[in-house]
Amino acid sequence: MKTYIHNPANKSTKWYIVDATDMPLGRLASQVASILRGKNKPEFTPSVDAGDHVIVINSDKVVLTGKKAEQKFYRYHTLYVGGLKEVQYSDMLKNKSDQTVTLAVKGMLPKNRIGRQMIKKLRVYKDANHGHEAQKPELITLAGKR
């Protein structure tokens, strides 16, 4: 009996839609990252990108539990001297909720070239409108809604 190793030549990808309404950000990100990696498939191989495409809609309606909206900050550096900037997550959820979801999912993917390839299969939209009807995406419900 031989061990099955999944290779990119025989991969089949699906498209999924995830509704982020009233979903905690961390639970949404961990389950979307699992789908992007392909962990929901029986032919999962860690060294091969065998995941599916994910469309996240209604990212404006994602929630943070506890006091994270006021206490959590997104920090970045402008590459100038003294250029450390920080944005409160409550402001970021109001202004750039799609970027908030993308950064949370990106943090849960591998930090290598496979992870950079996986994050390209994620599309995040602030409302329910998306332009991917031609791909015939399936609506998937994730566990952990509030």
Residue pairs with C-beta under 8 A, 6 or more apart in sequence:
4 43
5 45
5 48
6 43
6 44
6 45
6 48
6 50
7 48
8 48
8 49
8 50
11 48
11 49
11 50
13 51
13 52
13 53
13 121
14 52
14 53
14 137
14 138
15 52
15 53
15 54
15 55
15 132
15 135
15 136
15 137
15 138
16 35
16 52
16 53
16 54
16 55
16 137
16 138
16 139
16 140
17 54
17 55
17 56
17 57
17 130
17 137
17 138
17 139
17 140
18 28
18 31
18 32
18 54
18 55
18 56
18 57
18 140
18 142
19 57
19 58
19 128
19 139
19 141
20 28
20 56
20 57
20 58
20 59
20 61
20 62
20 101
21 58
21 61
21 145
22 61
22 63
22 145
22 146
23 61
23 62
23 63
23 142
23 144
23 145
23 146
24 62
24 63
24 64
24 65
24 144
24 146
25 62
25 63
25 64
25 100
25 101
25 104
26 104
27 142
27 143
27 144
28 56
28 62
28 101
28 104
28 142
28 144
29 101
29 104
29 105
29 107
29 108
30 108
31 142
31 143
31 144
32 54
32 56
32 105
32 122
32 142
33 105
33 108
33 109
34 40
35 51
35 52
35 54
35 140
36 51
36 52
36 54
36 105
36 109
36 118
36 119
36 121
36 122
37 44
37 51
37 109
37 110
37 118
38 44
38 45
38 48
38 49
38 50
38 51
38 52
40 52
41 50
43 50
44 50
47 114
48 114
49 114
49 117
49 118
51 118
51 121
52 121
53 121
53 122
53 123
53 135
53 137
54 121
54 122
54 123
55 123
55 124
55 125
55 130
55 132
55 137
56 101
56 122
56 123
56 124
56 125
57 125
57 127
57 128
57 129
57 130
58 125
58 126
58 127
58 128
59 97
59 98
59 100
59 101
59 124
59 125
59 126
60 93
60 97
60 126
60 127
62 93
62 97
62 100
62 101
63 146
64 72
64 89
64 93
68 89
69 88
69 89
69 90
69 93
70 88
70 89
70 90
72 88
72 89
73 86
73 87
73 88
73 89
74 86
74 87
74 88
74 89
74 92
74 100
74 103
75 84
75 85
75 86
76 84
76 85
76 86
77 83
77 84
77 85
78 84
78 85
89 100
92 99
92 100
93 100
97 126
98 124
98 125
98 126
99 124
101 124
102 119
102 122
102 124
105 119
105 122
106 115
106 119
109 115
109 118
109 119
110 118
123 130
123 132
